[in-house]
């Protein structure tokens, strides 16, 4: 069994979970479920980044202690992930003792290497990013990711990490390992950044008390970004746990495209400094944009995540986001209204009509014409198309092109619906009553049941609850069926169970 360590960005505890968080967590969950279905030993990590200036400010604003504030925020995130059926194996919080111990060890090792020095910093600081900004990174004097938020001119003495020391190794890393940063557009950005010249970066803050004490100077705390990155290994018990030895380096680290610099430059340099292998691959996904702007409360484009879940159910929202938001790019909606309209449309056309109607038609006919049982898994036109769709699906999933995997899945659904119209099983049934051989109708119905079974297996990562329900309607046993064992699983299908409506149309609810 092959181990597979998967992480997402560690969400910042300055507010409630929103749709942008959900896109990332759902996508990662899809990959985790798919890898488990391939037989991998998956360890899937999510968590919370709970230190830093913004958290301290938010706690003060709500007349709360920082720990009490992050406890509440962490609970709200975990409840949402449960509603969205996120199957993470661990939830790291940077306020935990295990994290503090790991970070302290990491910082001590870097210090022993001689990679820290003390210096005065003068420059712009974006509290929204919790990051220092060069002047050429600003647009009209503002951070492009946080327009309207004041940029602070900061002067303070900090401990610096000698990032510049690792420029050559980092450049060699991205040049010799093209899969280290994905998709290709992100790799090009990181390559240009390294080639432009790297400067040493702050590893501590002197004015922030809410954080991990800097080992060499307890008047400082470890800079929040420096510390948060370490959570990917502290969650495994760095430096010497069995889990760390088994799972690291990470197979895939999923992040938003706005934080690739931290994960694809700073993070590998930190690991190089302490002699720990760098991740195998970092994937920087795009954003949902509304009216040309990233989803945010400040821009008035925020969508209520819980309301969207309640609208058509968690699986429907999972489907919509993975179908509409390309994992290698952005998805632009003209307005919040258009987003909701498109969600309703996808639910009705793809799930309720195309998949739901196919299931109802096939199960009704198998019940009516074959007393609910199909004994054979025949070959034919639909079977051939099913194999092609499954191959395309697996190729897309292995390449993390999740929306393309769903396109392949619903291509099969569409072909199967057309196959029903083309073969007219109801006509074949009439001819059978007049003495025609049952073989042709057996073949048609068998291919349709098989196509629905394969569809259920393909949907497991995306719609875990509805896929299980679909498999059950088909008379399936153990769930989920492994893709590698799908032919065996198909042979175990029993009597179909008509009557279940997977996706009620809005007017039926």
ABEGO torsion letter per residue (X at the ends): XBBBBBBBBBBBAABBBBAAAAAAAAAAAAAAAAAAAAGBBBBBBBEBBABEAAAAAAAAAAGBBAAAAAAAAAAAAAAAAAAAGBABABBBBAABAAAAAAAAAAAAAAAAAGABBBBBBBEBBBAAAGBBBBAAABBGGBBAABBGBBBBBBBBBBBBBBAAAAAAAAAAAAAABAAABOBAAAAAAAAAAAAAEBBBBBABBAABABEBBBAABAABBBBAAAAAAAAAAAAAGOAABAAAAAAOBBABBBBBAAAAAAAAAAAAAAAAAAGBBBBABBBBBBBBBBGGBBBBAAAGABBBAAAAAAAAEAAAAAAAAAAABBAABBBBBABAAAAAAAAAAAAAAAAAAAAAAAAAAAAAAAAAAAGGBBABBBBEAAAAAAAAAAAAAAAAAAAGBAAAAAAAAAAAAAAAAAAAAAAGAAAAAAAAAAGBBAAAAAAAAAAAAAAAAAAAAAAAAABAAAAAAAAAAAGBBBOBBBAAAAAAAAAABBBBBBGBBABBBAAAX
